[in-house]
Amino acid sequence: MNTKGHCYSKDIILQAVYFKLRFTLSYRDVEEIMKIRGVLVDHATIQRWVYKFAPFIELEMKKRKGRVGTSWRLDETYIKVKGIWCYLYRAVDKLGNKVDFLLTRKRQRMSAPSFLIKAIGNNCRPRVINIDKSGF
């Protein structure tokens, strides 16, 4: 990640981007947090940093992510999240490591196939996929 030409150091930029991506904060909230920490930066600048550096951070996270097995189990369940009923699609490997998950408010026809395509794209192609009897 090249921060050459920016007025702030790499550590400050990464801290601001981290706050925005990790927590449900607005850009103005991140601006305020950075101000409390002694860094005066505008919310529009933080937005530009997020758009510019988020792909690099995502690539680094994918490199650090552990490998999953080639035998997956997929299931779909109906759970309550903050008082709202939602559909949870999840995939785990044979050892119980989380492959991926998808949380949706409505059960749509393309939710499960798009979830599976995304899970395969983010991980290796599985040798075997076991599903429950939900018609996944």
N, C-alpha and C positions, 0 to 999 in steps of 0.2 A: 504494500500500500504506500503510495507516494504522496506525501503531504507537502512536497516542495512548492513554494510559491504561496502558501497559506500564511496568514498572520499569526496563527496559533500553532502550538506544538501538536505533535501526533497524539500525545496522551490526552490533551484537552479535547481534541476532536473526537477521539474514540470514546471518551467519557460521555460526551453529549449524545453521540449516536447510540451508545449503549442505553442511556436513560430513555431515549425515545422508543427504541425497539423492544426493550425488556419490559417496560411498564406502560400502562395505558395513560400516557401523559400527552397533553397538547404541546405544540412547539413553544407556546408562551410559558407553559409550566416548566419545560426544560430550561428556557431562558432564565426563569426566576431561580431555579435550583443552581444554575451555573453562577448567577449573580450572588447568591448566598455563599458560594464557594470562592468568590473573589474574581470571577471571570466575567467581564462585560462582553456579551455577544448577543446579537440580534436574533430573533426567532426565525427570520427569513434565511439567515446564514446557516442556522442549524438545519433547516429544511434542505438547503442545498447540500450540506454535508451528508445528510441521511440518503438523499438520492444518489450522491456520488460514491459513498463508501459502503453502503449496505450490501451491494453485490460482492465486494471483496471480503466482507465479514462472513457472508453466507458461504463463499468458497472455502474459507478457512474452517468454518464449522463442519462442512461436509468432509474435509480432510481428517478432522479429529474424531468424527463419528465412528463408533465401533462397527465392525462388520456384523451382519446378521446371517443366520443360517439359510440354507436353501430349502428348508421345509417350513412352510408357513401355515398358521391357523387363522382364519378370518371369521369374525362374527359381528353381529349387529344386535344392539340392545337399545332399550328405551330408558333413559335416565332423567332425573330431575337436576337441573343446574340453576342455582339461584332462584328456585321456585318456578322455573320454566321447564316443561318436558321437552327433551331433545333426543334425536337419534344419534347414537355413537357407533361408528364403524371403526373397527380396530383390527390390526394384524400383528401377531406375535410369532416369533420363530419357535422352533422345537424346544429351545432352552428357556423360553419365556421372555426373551429380550424383545422390547417393543420395536416393531418395524415402522409403523405409522398409524395415525388415527385421523378420523374426520368427525366433526361434531356439526350437525345440521338441525335446524328447527323443524323442517318438513322432510318427509320421506319422499324423495323424488325418484323418478325412474332412472335417471343417469347418475345418481349420487354414488352408488356402489361401483359401477364400472369406472367412473372418473377417479374415485378413490384408489382403486386397484392400479390404474394406469400411473397415477402419481406415486404410489408406493413402489412400484417397479422402477419408475424413473429415478427415484431418490436412492434406491438400493440395487442390489443385484437381482437378476431374474431368478425366481424360485424354481426349484426342480419339481416340487409338489406343493399344492395348495389344498388344504382341508377346510371345508366350510360346514357350518351347522345346517340344520334343516330349514332355515329361514327363506330359502330361495334367493340367496345373495346373488 
